[in-house]
């Protein structure tokens, strides 16, 4: 599920439904907001009008009160809410509003991660996008990626993002992984890059692997995700090497096995 302000994302307008058209009747989310299904529907993603329009201003247009109402509406349907927020102002409002996770979270501070740990708010890290952006310096002439000013800005932001992950870890915030797939330059099959990035940010390899597996299951309320148990889904992959000592082994996939439903043996 995604939630947006009316008119904020014109390219999505055809996919949305007005809040008053939903099965629980009008008034469940603030006026001017629409919502609709996206992905598996296990989580909602809140987007501000300013972020949707690619504004670079640090202040986001969603208030805590609006976020609280969105969260209440989504939770009433048994779904989760994650907030796209690369800037600290949006992350503060999202956490205060009760979202289940902050995606990106590139500018967290000690007070905010303490609040996240207290509330049980997850951080969904997307550090690998900085590695992807850095690679663009050899494939494009766009100043943001290829010019010295743009590259310096990316390096500074990457350092702040890694520090944010380290702060979250020390505070006891649960960390899951993301790729920004659909809006960023990395893809869904590149979580190995995120595992490596989390280790660089200070996580132990086992913690980074947990973030890419069962921690995501915790966030989505799917206890079988990222785990192996008797009678459970047989989803696993085999790699060449030991990812607990060499996270890059996650790129060397030898075999993938999956079973959508528990198999009786």
N, C-alpha and C positions, 0 to 999 in steps of 0.2 A: 504494500500500500504506500502511496506517496500522498503528501498533503502540501498544498501550495496556496498562495494568495491568488485570487481571481485575476487573470491577466498577466501573471508573473512569468509564465512559461508558455507563450503562444503555440510553440511547436507541440505541446502536450494537450492543448485545449480539447482536441477531439477525443482524448482518452478519459477525460475526467467526468465525474458526476457531481451535481450540486449536493451539498450536505442535506438539503431538505428533501432530496429524492431518495435518500437511503431508507432502509427498511425500518429504522427506529424513529423516523419522523424528523421534523425540522428542529433547529435550535441545538443540535448536538455538537456542532463545532461553530466557531465564530462566523458571523456574516462576512462575506467576501472571501471565504476559503472554500476550496473544493477538494475532493479526495477521490481516489480511484485505485484499482488493483495494480500492483506491480510485482513482478517476480513471483515467488511462491506465496506472497501475502503473509509471511511470518513476521514481518516487521514493517513499521511505517517509517518514512523518512521525511522529516520536516525541512522545507526549503524556504528561505526568506526571499522576498521580492528583490532585495538588493543583491543577494548572492546569485539569483537566477539571471539577473541582468549583467552579471560580471562586474559589478561595482567593486572598486578597491578600497572603499571607505571602511574603517574599522568598526563602525557601529551598525548593527543589524536591525532591521525594521520590526522584528517580532518581539513583543514584550513578554515578560514572564507570565503574565496573566493569560495571554493568548496561548502560549505553549502549554500551560496547565490545562486549558480547556481542550486542546488538541489531544494531549496525552490521555485525559479522562475519556474522551470519545473513542480513541483507538483501544485503550485498555478494556473498555466496556465490551469490545468485540473480541477480546481474547488475543489481541495482537500486541506486538512490541513497537516501540518508537525509537528510531535512531536519528540523531540530528547531524546533518552535514555542517561542520563548522571548523574552518581552518584558523579562524581568528578568535582571540580570547573572549571578546565581548559576546559573541554568539554562543560560545561554549558555556560561559557563565549563565546566560539566560536559559540555555537548554537544560543544564544540570539543575538549576533552581526550579525550572518548570516540571521536572520529574521525568525527563526522557530516560530510556533504558541504556542508551549508549551515545557517546560522542564519536562521530567518524572524523578522522584526520586528527583533530586536537593538536595542531602544530604549535600552539602558544599557551600551554597550560602553565600555571604557577602553583606554588606550594599550597596556598589557601584553597584553590580550586580542586586540586587532586585530593586534598584531605576531605573536602565535601563530597567528591565522587566516591571515595572509599566508604564514607559514612552512609551514603545513600545506596551503595551497591551499583553505581553507574559504571558501565564498561567503557573502556577506550578501544575503539577499532582503529588500529594503526594502519597507515598507508605510506610508510617511509620510502618504499621502493619507487614511488613516483619521482623522487629526487634523483635517483640513479638513472631512471629512464630519461628525465629531462637533461641530465648531464650528457647523455649519449647524443642528444640532438645537436650538440655543438659541432659535430662532424657531418651532419646530414641536412642542415638548414642554414640559412643566413639571417633568420629572424633574430633581431637584437636580443630579445628576452632569453634566447638559448645560446646564441653564438657570440654575442658581443661581450666585452669585458665587464661592463656594468651589469648586464643581465646575469652573467655567470657568477659574479660576486654576490649579487642579491640572492640567487638560488643557493649558493653555498652557505650564506648567513641563515637563510630560512631553514635549510636542512639541519644545521647545527642546533637551532632553536627547537626544531621538531624532535631531534634525538634527545635533547635535554628534557623535553616534555615527557617522552616515554620513560626516561630514567626516573623522573620525579614521580610519575604514576606508579611505577614498579615499587619504588621505595615506600610509597604511601599505602601499598596494598590494593591498588586498583586492579581489577581483573582486565587483562588485555587480550583481545582477539585480533585477528588479522583481516585486512581488506586489500583490494587492489585498485579501487576507484574505477573499476571496469564499467564502461558505459558513459563515463564522463572524463576519464583520464587517459593516460597513454599506456598503462599496463593492462594486462589481460587476465582473465580468470584462471588460466593455467600457469600463472607466474607467481604463485604464492611462495615458491622457493626463494624468490628474490626478497620477499618480505621477511621470511625466516632469517635470511642472512642479515638483513637490515636491522632486525630486532637484536640480534647478537651483537652487532656493531654498536647498538645503542646501550648495551650493558646487560641484556638478558642472558641467562645461561641457555645453551642450546636446547635443553629439555623444556625450558619455559617458552622459548620461541616456537618449538614444535607443538606444545600444548595450545599456544595462542592460535595456531593454524588448524587445530583439530578440535579437541573437546571443549575448549573455552568458547569457541563459536557455537557449539551445541548448547552450552549453558545459556548463552545470550538468547538464542532462539527458542529455548525451552524444548530442545530435542536431545534427550539424554543419550541416545545411541550414536549421535554424531561424534566421530573421532575416537570411538572406543571399539574394542573387540570383546565379545562375551559369548558364552555358549547360548545358542538359540537366537542371537542377534544378527543384524545385517552384516554380511561378510564383505564389507568395503575396506580394501586395503591396497597398498602398493608396495612393491619391493624395489629397493634401490641398490646401486653398487656403492658400497662404502658404509660408514657409520655416521649418520647425521648428528649423533650426540657428541662427536668430536670434530666432525667436518660438515657443517651445515650445507656446504655446496653439494654434498652427496644427494640432496633432494632434487637436483637437476638431472641426476643420472638414473632416471626411472627405467627399471628393467621389465617390470610386469605390473599391470593394474588388474585388480579383480573386484567385482562388485555384485551384489545381489539386492534387488530393491526391497525384498521382504525376507523375514526370517525363514531359513530353510530347515525343515525337519530332517534329521539324519539318524 
